[in-house]
Amino acid sequence: MNPLDQFTDQPYLNLETFRRNGAGMKTPVWFVQQGEKLYVRTIADSGKVKRIRNISRINISPCRVDGEPIGNWSAARGREVQSTSTFEESINRLFDLKYGDRYREVTRKSAGSGSKYTVLEIVFN
């Protein structure tokens, strides 16, 4: 079975990143798929981004909004994408198609807050 199959039509994934001391930190996030990769859009200076910069090994599982896993945990690798505006537009379009008004509302609110966003790329081992 392809590890991506369990993420089809799921709105959330639980992203487990690791602190330098090895402790896992789990966070439910929105995600999109493009080809064999998953993408997460998040605040650039968030803990999960900092942890992935230090340790690219992650675990992911489809989950409910509260983070409760509803599938199997899969080992993967995460990295922050140093993206072009064309790439960001393409990822934003995917999020907009998947989440619609909810995504547009979050994007509108975050634009007013001055927060900088980044994209995390997830690939399976």
N, CA, C and O atoms as CSV, one atom per row, in Angstrom:
chain,resi,resn,atom,element,x,y,z
A,1,MET,N,N,0.831,-1.186,0.000
A,1,MET,CA,C,0.000,0.000,0.000
A,1,MET,C,C,0.879,1.254,0.000
A,1,MET,O,O,1.877,1.328,0.718
A,2,ASN,N,N,0.501,2.211,-0.796
A,2,ASN,CA,C,1.192,3.495,-0.849
A,2,ASN,C,C,0.860,4.270,0.426
A,2,ASN,O,O,-0.317,4.411,0.760
A,3,PRO,N,N,1.867,4.778,1.149
A,3,PRO,CA,C,1.579,5.504,2.396
A,3,PRO,C,C,0.715,6.740,2.188
A,3,PRO,O,O,0.085,7.210,3.136
A,4,LEU,N,N,0.670,7.270,0.983
A,4,LEU,CA,C,-0.169,8.441,0.701
A,4,LEU,C,C,-1.657,8.113,0.697
A,4,LEU,O,O,-2.491,8.992,0.914
A,5,ASP,N,N,-1.991,6.841,0.449
A,5,ASP,CA,C,-3.402,6.461,0.303
A,5,ASP,C,C,-4.253,6.849,1.506
A,5,ASP,O,O,-5.394,7.277,1.336
A,6,GLN,N,N,-3.723,6.709,2.709
A,6,GLN,CA,C,-4.532,6.990,3.890
A,6,GLN,C,C,-4.810,8.488,4.080
A,6,GLN,O,O,-5.646,8.860,4.904
A,7,PHE,N,N,-4.122,9.340,3.330
A,7,PHE,CA,C,-4.321,10.784,3.456
A,7,PHE,C,C,-5.326,11.332,2.431
A,7,PHE,O,O,-5.711,12.499,2.495
A,8,THR,N,N,-5.742,10.481,1.494
A,8,THR,CA,C,-6.704,10.895,0.484
A,8,THR,C,C,-8.014,11.314,1.143
A,8,THR,O,O,-8.566,10.593,1.974
A,9,ASP,N,N,-8.497,12.484,0.759
A,9,ASP,CA,C,-9.763,13.036,1.256
A,9,ASP,C,C,-9.771,13.316,2.763
A,9,ASP,O,O,-10.841,13.445,3.359
A,10,GLN,N,N,-8.609,13.409,3.374
A,10,GLN,CA,C,-8.531,13.747,4.799
A,10,GLN,C,C,-8.233,15.243,4.945
A,10,GLN,O,O,-7.396,15.774,4.214
A,11,PRO,N,N,-8.900,15.926,5.872
A,11,PRO,CA,C,-8.639,17.363,6.036
A,11,PRO,C,C,-7.437,17.692,6.911
A,11,PRO,O,O,-6.867,18.775,6.782
A,12,TYR,N,N,-7.037,16.780,7.803
A,12,TYR,CA,C,-5.963,17.079,8.755
A,12,TYR,C,C,-4.954,15.948,8.810
A,12,TYR,O,O,-5.276,14.780,8.594
A,13,LEU,N,N,-3.720,16.335,9.106
A,13,LEU,CA,C,-2.726,15.326,9.453
A,13,LEU,C,C,-2.073,15.744,10.751
A,13,LEU,O,O,-1.925,16.932,11.035
A,14,ASN,N,N,-1.685,14.752,11.537
A,14,ASN,CA,C,-0.969,15.005,12.776
A,14,ASN,C,C,0.505,14.917,12.433
A,14,ASN,O,O,0.991,13.883,11.976
A,15,LEU,N,N,1.206,16.010,12.658
A,15,LEU,CA,C,2.621,16.132,12.332
A,15,LEU,C,C,3.433,16.033,13.617
A,15,LEU,O,O,3.349,16.900,14.486
A,16,GLU,N,N,4.221,14.963,13.726
A,16,GLU,CA,C,5.086,14.808,14.891
A,16,GLU,C,C,6.509,15.195,14.502
A,16,GLU,O,O,7.147,14.537,13.681
A,17,THR,N,N,6.989,16.271,15.109
A,17,THR,CA,C,8.367,16.720,14.929
A,17,THR,C,C,9.113,16.436,16.226
A,17,THR,O,O,8.505,16.138,17.254
A,18,PHE,N,N,10.440,16.531,16.162
A,18,PHE,CA,C,11.237,16.118,17.316
A,18,PHE,C,C,12.168,17.222,17.809
A,18,PHE,O,O,12.865,17.876,17.033
A,19,ARG,N,N,12.150,17.404,19.130
A,19,ARG,CA,C,13.089,18.318,19.777
A,19,ARG,C,C,14.478,17.700,19.751
A,19,ARG,O,O,14.630,16.505,19.496
A,20,ARG,N,N,15.474,18.506,20.013
A,20,ARG,CA,C,16.858,18.004,20.033
A,20,ARG,C,C,17.061,16.921,21.074
A,20,ARG,O,O,17.930,16.064,20.915
A,21,ASN,N,N,16.256,16.949,22.159
A,21,ASN,CA,C,16.378,15.924,23.198
A,21,ASN,C,C,15.619,14.643,22.835
A,21,ASN,O,O,15.586,13.696,23.622
A,22,GLY,N,N,15.014,14.614,21.647
A,22,GLY,CA,C,14.312,13.431,21.169
A,22,GLY,C,C,12.825,13.405,21.463
A,22,GLY,O,O,12.117,12.534,20.958
A,23,ALA,N,N,12.337,14.333,22.263
A,23,ALA,CA,C,10.908,14.376,22.598
A,23,ALA,C,C,10.088,14.748,21.370
A,23,ALA,O,O,10.402,15.707,20.665
A,24,GLY,N,N,9.029,13.972,21.123
A,24,GLY,CA,C,8.147,14.242,20.002
A,24,GLY,C,C,7.091,15.273,20.358
A,24,GLY,O,O,6.562,15.273,21.470
A,25,MET,N,N,6.789,16.143,19.422
A,25,MET,CA,C,5.761,17.175,19.577
A,25,MET,C,C,4.766,17.001,18.439
A,25,MET,O,O,5.142,17.084,17.269
A,26,LYS,N,N,3.505,16.763,18.769
A,26,LYS,CA,C,2.482,16.490,17.760
A,26,LYS,C,C,1.573,17.702,17.566
A,26,LYS,O,O,1.143,18.340,18.527
A,27,THR,N,N,1.294,18.002,16.290
A,27,THR,CA,C,0.476,19.153,15.942
A,27,THR,C,C,-0.453,18.801,14.783
A,27,THR,O,O,0.028,18.383,13.729
A,28,PRO,N,N,-1.778,18.958,14.943
A,28,PRO,CA,C,-2.673,18.759,13.800
A,28,PRO,C,C,-2.585,19.968,12.861
A,28,PRO,O,O,-2.611,21.114,13.308
A,29,VAL,N,N,-2.482,19.699,11.563
A,29,VAL,CA,C,-2.343,20.770,10.568
A,29,VAL,C,C,-3.153,20.453,9.319
A,29,VAL,O,O,-3.461,19.297,9.031
A,30,TRP,N,N,-3.493,21.516,8.582
A,30,TRP,CA,C,-4.049,21.358,7.239
A,30,TRP,C,C,-2.902,20.998,6.306
A,30,TRP,O,O,-1.752,21.356,6.561
A,31,PHE,N,N,-3.215,20.292,5.227
A,31,PHE,CA,C,-2.183,19.902,4.270
A,31,PHE,C,C,-2.795,19.726,2.895
A,31,PHE,O,O,-4.008,19.569,2.753
A,32,VAL,N,N,-1.938,19.755,1.884
A,32,VAL,CA,C,-2.347,19.451,0.516
A,32,VAL,C,C,-1.340,18.471,-0.067
A,32,VAL,O,O,-0.223,18.324,0.428
A,33,GLN,N,N,-1.766,17.812,-1.123
A,33,GLN,CA,C,-0.903,16.857,-1.807
A,33,GLN,C,C,-0.649,17.340,-3.220
A,33,GLN,O,O,-1.555,17.814,-3.905
A,34,GLN,N,N,0.603,17.212,-3.648
A,34,GLN,CA,C,0.972,17.472,-5.035
A,34,GLN,C,C,1.911,16.352,-5.445
A,34,GLN,O,O,3.045,16.279,-4.972
A,35,GLY,N,N,1.444,15.490,-6.314
A,35,GLY,CA,C,2.241,14.328,-6.697
A,35,GLY,C,C,2.441,13.411,-5.512
A,35,GLY,O,O,1.477,13.042,-4.841
A,36,GLU,N,N,3.676,13.041,-5.247
A,36,GLU,CA,C,4.023,12.133,-4.152
A,36,GLU,C,C,4.412,12.877,-2.879
A,36,GLU,O,O,4.932,12.272,-1.941
A,37,LYS,N,N,4.164,14.179,-2.838
A,37,LYS,CA,C,4.569,14.989,-1.688
A,37,LYS,C,C,3.351,15.636,-1.038
A,37,LYS,O,O,2.342,15.910,-1.688
A,38,LEU,N,N,3.478,15.871,0.267
A,38,LEU,CA,C,2.475,16.617,1.018
A,38,LEU,C,C,3.079,17.954,1.405
A,38,LEU,O,O,4.290,18.069,1.597
A,39,TYR,N,N,2.222,18.970,1.518
A,39,TYR,CA,C,2.696,20.305,1.880
A,39,TYR,C,C,1.843,20.874,3.003
A,39,TYR,O,O,0.626,20.690,3.043
A,40,VAL,N,N,2.514,21.568,3.913
A,40,VAL,CA,C,1.877,22.249,5.037
A,40,VAL,C,C,2.288,23.705,4.947
A,40,VAL,O,O,3.462,24.006,4.730
A,41,ARG,N,N,1.342,24.607,5.110
A,41,ARG,CA,C,1.640,26.048,5.156
A,41,ARG,C,C,1.490,26.475,6.605
A,41,ARG,O,O,0.457,26.225,7.227
A,42,THR,N,N,2.529,27.125,7.149
A,42,THR,CA,C,2.516,27.462,8.568
A,42,THR,C,C,3.337,28.714,8.835
A,42,THR,O,O,4.078,29.179,7.969
A,43,ILE,N,N,3.200,29.253,10.033
A,43,ILE,CA,C,3.958,30.439,10.421
A,43,ILE,C,C,5.452,30.103,10.441
A,43,ILE,O,O,5.866,29.098,11.019
A,44,ALA,N,N,6.242,30.954,9.807
A,44,ALA,CA,C,7.658,30.676,9.567
A,44,ALA,C,C,8.474,30.477,10.838
A,44,ALA,O,O,9.429,29.700,10.838
A,45,ASP,N,N,8.117,31.167,11.926
A,45,ASP,CA,C,8.926,31.008,13.142
A,45,ASP,C,C,8.254,30.106,14.175
A,45,ASP,O,O,8.545,30.200,15.368
A,46,SER,N,N,7.360,29.234,13.719
A,46,SER,CA,C,6.681,28.308,14.638
A,46,SER,C,C,7.638,27.217,15.108
A,46,SER,O,O,8.663,26.957,14.476
A,47,GLY,N,N,7.293,26.594,16.208
A,47,GLY,CA,C,8.117,25.532,16.769
A,47,GLY,C,C,8.334,24.385,15.806
A,47,GLY,O,O,9.443,23.860,15.706
A,48,LYS,N,N,7.286,23.987,15.094
A,48,LYS,CA,C,7.431,22.842,14.189
A,48,LYS,C,C,8.434,23.132,13.073
A,48,LYS,O,O,9.168,22.239,12.651
A,49,VAL,N,N,8.467,24.365,12.598
A,49,VAL,CA,C,9.434,24.738,11.562
A,49,VAL,C,C,10.850,24.690,12.135
A,49,VAL,O,O,11.758,24.150,11.504
A,50,LYS,N,N,11.034,25.244,13.307
A,50,LYS,CA,C,12.362,25.223,13.944
A,50,LYS,C,C,12.836,23.797,14.185
A,50,LYS,O,O,14.006,23.479,13.969
A,51,ARG,N,N,11.911,22.927,14.639
A,51,ARG,CA,C,12.301,21.538,14.906
A,51,ARG,C,C,12.672,20.816,13.609
A,51,ARG,O,O,13.634,20.049,13.590
A,52,ILE,N,N,11.927,21.049,12.530
A,52,ILE,CA,C,12.236,20.398,11.248
A,52,ILE,C,C,13.561,20.903,10.690
A,52,ILE,O,O,14.288,20.144,10.049
A,53,ARG,N,N,13.882,22.160,10.921
A,53,ARG,CA,C,15.186,22.681,10.475
A,53,ARG,C,C,16.322,21.914,11.153
A,53,ARG,O,O,17.372,21.704,10.547
A,54,ASN,N,N,16.120,21.497,12.398
A,54,ASN,CA,C,17.152,20.778,13.155
A,54,ASN,C,C,17.127,19.276,12.918
A,54,ASN,O,O,18.179,18.648,12.802
A,55,ILE,N,N,15.937,18.700,12.846
A,55,ILE,CA,C,15.785,17.244,12.677
A,55,ILE,C,C,14.695,17.024,11.642
A,55,ILE,O,O,13.524,17.301,11.904
A,56,SER,N,N,15.068,16.531,10.474
A,56,SER,CA,C,14.103,16.387,9.376
A,56,SER,C,C,13.202,15.163,9.525
A,56,SER,O,O,12.186,15.055,8.838
A,57,ARG,N,N,13.566,14.245,10.411
A,57,ARG,CA,C,12.759,13.029,10.624
A,57,ARG,C,C,11.451,13.427,11.300
A,57,ARG,O,O,11.451,14.129,12.311
A,58,ILE,N,N,10.333,12.968,10.727
A,58,ILE,CA,C,9.010,13.250,11.284
A,58,ILE,C,C,8.152,11.993,11.188
A,58,ILE,O,O,8.511,11.037,10.500
A,59,ASN,N,N,7.034,12.004,11.872
A,59,ASN,CA,C,5.991,10.993,11.733
A,59,ASN,C,C,4.702,11.733,11.417
A,59,ASN,O,O,4.473,12.835,11.915
A,60,ILE,N,N,3.859,11.123,10.586
A,60,ILE,CA,C,2.574,11.740,10.254
A,60,ILE,C,C,1.472,10.690,10.250
A,60,ILE,O,O,1.705,9.512,9.979
A,61,SER,N,N,0.272,11.151,10.559
A,61,SER,CA,C,-0.914,10.299,10.552
A,61,SER,C,C,-2.115,11.171,10.203
A,61,SER,O,O,-2.180,12.323,10.630
A,62,PRO,N,N,-3.070,10.641,9.433
A,62,PRO,CA,C,-4.306,11.401,9.278
A,62,PRO,C,C,-4.962,11.511,10.653
A,62,PRO,O,O,-4.834,10.609,11.481
A,63,CYS,N,N,-5.662,12.616,10.890
A,63,CYS,CA,C,-6.231,12.810,12.219
A,63,CYS,C,C,-7.504,13.647,12.167
A,63,CYS,O,O,-7.871,14.210,11.135
A,64,ARG,N,N,-8.158,13.705,13.318
A,64,ARG,CA,C,-9.293,14.608,13.513
A,64,ARG,C,C,-8.747,15.999,13.807
A,64,ARG,O,O,-7.543,16.172,13.994
A,65,VAL,N,N,-9.624,16.978,13.848
A,65,VAL,CA,C,-9.213,18.354,14.121
A,65,VAL,C,C,-8.485,18.483,15.452
A,65,VAL,O,O,-7.627,19.354,15.597
A,66,ASP,N,N,-8.808,17.634,16.426
A,66,ASP,CA,C,-8.171,17.704,17.747
A,66,ASP,C,C,-6.837,16.950,17.805
A,66,ASP,O,O,-6.203,16.898,18.859
A,67,GLY,N,N,-6.410,16.370,16.682
A,67,GLY,CA,C,-5.142,15.653,16.632
A,67,GLY,C,C,-5.251,14.161,16.867
A,67,GLY,O,O,-4.254,13.449,16.742
A,68,GLU,N,N,-6.434,13.665,17.204
A,68,GLU,CA,C,-6.624,12.224,17.434
A,68,GLU,C,C,-6.376,11.474,16.128
A,68,GLU,O,O,-7.103,11.681,15.157
A,69,PRO,N,N,-5.347,10.593,16.086
A,69,PRO,CA,C,-5.056,9.856,14.851
A,69,PRO,C,C,-6.234,8.975,14.419
A,69,PRO,O,O,-6.909,8.363,15.247
A,70,ILE,N,N,-6.458,8.926,13.121
A,70,ILE,CA,C,-7.500,8.047,12.564
A,70,ILE,C,C,-6.897,7.097,11.530
A,70,ILE,O,O,-7.614,6.478,10.744
A,71,GLY,N,N,-5.590,6.996,11.545
A,71,GLY,CA,C,-4.888,6.114,10.626
A,71,GLY,C,C,-3.578,5.690,11.254
A,71,GLY,O,O,-3.338,5.903,12.443
A,72,ASN,N,N,-2.746,5.095,10.444
A,72,ASN,CA,C,-1.440,4.628,10.919
A,72,ASN,C,C,-0.416,5.756,10.865
A,72,ASN,O,O,-0.484,6.638,10.009
A,73,TRP,N,N,0.531,5.709,11.794
A,73,TRP,CA,C,1.651,6.637,11.760
A,73,TRP,C,C,2.624,6.185,10.682
A,73,TRP,O,O,2.912,4.995,10.558
A,74,SER,N,N,3.127,7.133,9.906
A,74,SER,CA,C,4.101,6.846,8.853
A,74,SER,C,C,5.346,7.685,9.066
A,74,SER,O,O,5.259,8.878,9.360
A,75,ALA,N,N,6.507,7.056,8.917
A,75,ALA,CA,C,7.773,7.786,8.987
A,75,ALA,C,C,7.949,8.572,7.700
A,75,ALA,O,O,7.646,8.085,6.611
A,76,ALA,N,N,8.440,9.787,7.840
A,76,ALA,CA,C,8.649,10.649,6.683
A,76,ALA,C,C,9.786,11.616,6.980
A,76,ALA,O,O,10.390,11.583,8.052
A,77,ARG,N,N,10.061,12.472,6.015
A,77,ARG,CA,C,11.047,13.544,6.159
A,77,ARG,C,C,10.364,14.858,5.833
A,77,ARG,O,O,9.558,14.944,4.906
A,78,GLY,N,N,10.696,15.879,6.607
A,78,GLY,CA,C,10.152,17.205,6.355
A,78,GLY,C,C,11.271,18.191,6.101
A,78,GLY,O,O,12.380,18.040,6.613
A,79,ARG,N,N,10.971,19.200,5.306
A,79,ARG,CA,C,11.932,20.268,5.087
A,79,ARG,C,C,11.176,21.537,4.740
A,79,ARG,O,O,10.081,21.497,4.179
A,80,GLU,N,N,11.777,22.649,5.081
A,80,GLU,CA,C,11.215,23.940,4.718
A,80,GLU,C,C,11.584,24.207,3.269
A,80,GLU,O,O,12.743,24.069,2.878
A,81,VAL,N,N,10.605,24.586,2.484
A,81,VAL,CA,C,10.833,24.842,1.067
A,81,VAL,C,C,11.240,26.300,0.878
A,81,VAL,O,O,10.525,27.210,1.295
A,82,GLN,N,N,12.370,26.510,0.259
A,82,GLN,CA,C,12.778,27.858,-0.133
A,82,GLN,C,C,12.122,28.098,-1.486
A,82,GLN,O,O,12.672,27.747,-2.530
A,83,SER,N,N,10.945,28.698,-1.451
A,83,SER,CA,C,10.102,28.700,-2.640
A,83,SER,C,C,10.112,30.010,-3.406
A,83,SER,O,O,10.471,31.071,-2.893
A,84,THR,N,N,9.703,29.884,-4.644
A,84,THR,CA,C,9.513,31.042,-5.513
A,84,THR,C,C,8.067,31.499,-5.391
A,84,THR,O,O,7.233,30.776,-4.845
A,85,SER,N,N,7.767,32.666,-5.882
A,85,SER,CA,C,6.389,33.150,-5.815
A,85,SER,C,C,5.460,32.262,-6.636
A,85,SER,O,O,4.296,32.088,-6.273
A,86,THR,N,N,5.955,31.696,-7.740
A,86,THR,CA,C,5.135,30.792,-8.559
A,86,THR,C,C,4.773,29.546,-7.771
A,86,THR,O,O,3.625,29.102,-7.810
A,87,PHE,N,N,5.740,28.973,-7.051
A,87,PHE,CA,C,5.479,27.787,-6.223
A,87,PHE,C,C,4.465,28.126,-5.138
A,87,PHE,O,O,3.507,27.380,-4.935
A,88,GLU,N,N,4.663,29.242,-4.438
A,88,GLU,CA,C,3.742,29.648,-3.367
A,88,GLU,C,C,2.325,29.830,-3.907
A,88,GLU,O,O,1.358,29.417,-3.267
A,89,GLU,N,N,2.201,30.443,-5.076
A,89,GLU,CA,C,0.875,30.619,-5.682
A,89,GLU,C,C,0.230,29.276,-5.968
A,89,GLU,O,O,-0.968,29.100,-5.745
A,90,SER,N,N,1.015,28.327,-6.460
A,90,SER,CA,C,0.473,27.004,-6.773
A,90,SER,C,C,0.027,26.282,-5.500
A,90,SER,O,O,-1.023,25.640,-5.497
A,91,ILE,N,N,0.804,26.377,-4.422
A,91,ILE,CA,C,0.433,25.755,-3.150
A,91,ILE,C,C,-0.801,26.452,-2.568
A,91,ILE,O,O,-1.716,25.790,-2.077
A,92,ASN,N,N,-0.824,27.766,-2.623
A,92,ASN,CA,C,-1.991,28.507,-2.123
A,92,ASN,C,C,-3.258,28.132,-2.882
A,92,ASN,O,O,-4.333,28.042,-2.288
A,93,ARG,N,N,-3.140,27.912,-4.189
A,93,ARG,CA,C,-4.301,27.480,-4.984
A,93,ARG,C,C,-4.802,26.116,-4.517
A,93,ARG,O,O,-6.009,25.894,-4.415
A,94,LEU,N,N,-3.860,25.193,-4.231
A,94,LEU,CA,C,-4.248,23.865,-3.749
A,94,LEU,C,C,-4.983,23.963,-2.409
A,94,LEU,O,O,-6.000,23.299,-2.206
A,95,PHE,N,N,-4.466,24.792,-1.498
A,95,PHE,CA,C,-5.137,24.993,-0.211
A,95,PHE,C,C,-6.510,25.614,-0.404
A,95,PHE,O,O,-7.476,25.213,0.245
A,96,ASP,N,N,-6.596,26.585,-1.293
A,96,ASP,CA,C,-7.873,27.248,-1.557
A,96,ASP,C,C,-8.894,26.260,-2.130
A,96,ASP,O,O,-10.064,26.284,-1.748
A,97,LEU,N,N,-8.452,25.396,-3.045
A,97,LEU,CA,C,-9.356,24.389,-3.620
A,97,LEU,C,C,-9.822,23.398,-2.562
A,97,LEU,O,O,-10.986,22.996,-2.560
A,98,LYS,N,N,-8.936,23.008,-1.673
A,98,LYS,CA,C,-9.264,21.991,-0.670
A,98,LYS,C,C,-10.097,22.548,0.477
A,98,LYS,O,O,-11.055,21.909,0.912
A,99,TYR,N,N,-9.740,23.737,0.974
A,99,TYR,CA,C,-10.375,24.263,2.190
A,99,TYR,C,C,-11.311,25.447,1.946
A,99,TYR,O,O,-12.069,25.820,2.841
A,100,GLY,N,N,-11.273,26.034,0.771
A,100,GLY,CA,C,-12.224,27.075,0.387
A,100,GLY,C,C,-12.293,28.270,1.323
A,100,GLY,O,O,-11.277,28.876,1.661
A,101,ASP,N,N,-13.523,28.600,1.737
A,101,ASP,CA,C,-13.768,29.793,2.555
A,101,ASP,C,C,-12.979,29.780,3.861
A,101,ASP,O,O,-12.513,30.826,4.314
A,102,ARG,N,N,-12.829,28.612,4.463
A,102,ARG,CA,C,-12.062,28.528,5.724
A,102,ARG,C,C,-10.621,28.985,5.502
A,102,ARG,O,O,-10.070,29.740,6.303
A,103,TYR,N,N,-10.017,28.521,4.406
A,103,TYR,CA,C,-8.635,28.902,4.102
A,103,TYR,C,C,-8.539,30.388,3.790
A,103,TYR,O,O,-7.631,31.069,4.267
A,104,ARG,N,N,-9.468,30.891,2.993
A,104,ARG,CA,C,-9.451,32.316,2.650
A,104,ARG,C,C,-9.591,33.189,3.888
A,104,ARG,O,O,-8.948,34.234,3.977
A,105,GLU,N,N,-10.421,32.780,4.845
A,105,GLU,CA,C,-10.605,33.539,6.086
A,105,GLU,C,C,-9.317,33.554,6.913
A,105,GLU,O,O,-8.910,34.602,7.414
A,106,VAL,N,N,-8.683,32.397,7.053
A,106,VAL,CA,C,-7.423,32.320,7.806
A,106,VAL,C,C,-6.357,33.164,7.115
A,106,VAL,O,O,-5.611,33.885,7.779
A,107,THR,N,N,-6.280,33.081,5.800
A,107,THR,CA,C,-5.296,33.841,5.039
A,107,THR,C,C,-5.529,35.345,5.192
A,107,THR,O,O,-4.579,36.110,5.358
A,108,ARG,N,N,-6.780,35.759,5.137
A,108,ARG,CA,C,-7.119,37.183,5.289
A,108,ARG,C,C,-6.716,37.684,6.668
A,108,ARG,O,O,-6.116,38.752,6.791
A,109,LYS,N,N,-7.043,36.915,7.710
A,109,LYS,CA,C,-6.701,37.316,9.074
A,109,LYS,C,C,-5.183,37.358,9.282
A,109,LYS,O,O,-4.667,38.272,9.925
A,110,SER,N,N,-4.476,36.370,8.737
A,110,SER,CA,C,-3.032,36.329,8.944
A,110,SER,C,C,-2.332,37.456,8.185
A,110,SER,O,O,-1.288,37.937,8.624
A,111,ALA,N,N,-2.889,37.877,7.063
A,111,ALA,CA,C,-2.287,38.983,6.314
A,111,ALA,C,C,-2.295,40.253,7.158
A,111,ALA,O,O,-1.353,41.045,7.100
A,112,GLY,N,N,-3.344,40.449,7.936
A,112,GLY,CA,C,-3.448,41.619,8.796
A,112,GLY,C,C,-2.565,41.539,10.030
A,112,GLY,O,O,-2.268,42.563,10.645
A,113,SER,N,N,-2.143,40.340,10.398
A,113,SER,CA,C,-1.334,40.175,11.617
A,113,SER,C,C,0.149,40.417,11.371
A,113,SER,O,O,0.914,40.601,12.318
A,114,GLY,N,N,0.558,40.419,10.110
A,114,GLY,CA,C,1.967,40.610,9.788
A,114,GLY,C,C,2.805,39.353,9.901
A,114,GLY,O,O,4.024,39.411,9.738
A,115,SER,N,N,2.178,38.211,10.178
A,115,SER,CA,C,2.916,36.950,10.294
A,115,SER,C,C,3.479,36.541,8.937
A,115,SER,O,O,2.820,36.692,7.908
A,116,LYS,N,N,4.708,36.021,8.948
A,116,LYS,CA,C,5.307,35.479,7.741
A,116,LYS,C,C,5.039,33.979,7.717
A,116,LYS,O,O,5.131,33.305,8.744
A,117,TYR,N,N,4.711,33.471,6.554
A,117,TYR,CA,C,4.421,32.051,6.403
A,117,TYR,C,C,5.495,31.371,5.582
A,117,TYR,O,O,6.214,32.004,4.809
A,118,THR,N,N,5.584,30.067,5.768
A,118,THR,CA,C,6.493,29.244,4.999
A,118,THR,C,C,5.770,27.955,4.636
A,118,THR,O,O,4.691,27.670,5.155
A,119,VAL,N,N,6.370,27.180,3.745
A,119,VAL,CA,C,5.794,25.906,3.321
A,119,VAL,C,C,6.743,24.787,3.722
A,119,VAL,O,O,7.949,24.859,3.485
A,120,LEU,N,N,6.178,23.754,4.334
A,120,LEU,CA,C,6.927,22.542,4.671
A,120,LEU,C,C,6.581,21.462,3.663
A,120,LEU,O,O,5.410,21.258,3.341
A,121,GLU,N,N,7.581,20.779,3.171
A,121,GLU,CA,C,7.396,19.672,2.238
A,121,GLU,C,C,7.619,18.377,2.988
A,121,GLU,O,O,8.581,18.246,3.745
A,122,ILE,N,N,6.721,17.413,2.778
A,122,ILE,CA,C,6.814,16.115,3.442
A,122,ILE,C,C,6.959,15.034,2.365
A,122,ILE,O,O,6.164,14.957,1.428
A,123,VAL,N,N,7.983,14.214,2.523
A,123,VAL,CA,C,8.189,13.074,1.636
A,123,VAL,C,C,8.344,11.825,2.480
A,123,VAL,O,O,8.873,11.874,3.590
A,124,PHE,N,N,7.883,10.711,1.948
A,124,PHE,CA,C,7.976,9.443,2.678
A,124,PHE,C,C,9.357,8.840,2.501
A,124,PHE,O,O,9.977,8.969,1.445
A,125,ASN,N,N,9.833,8.178,3.552
A,125,ASN,CA,C,11.157,7.532,3.536
A,125,ASN,C,C,11.189,6.417,2.522
A,125,ASN,O,O,12.216,5.757,2.362
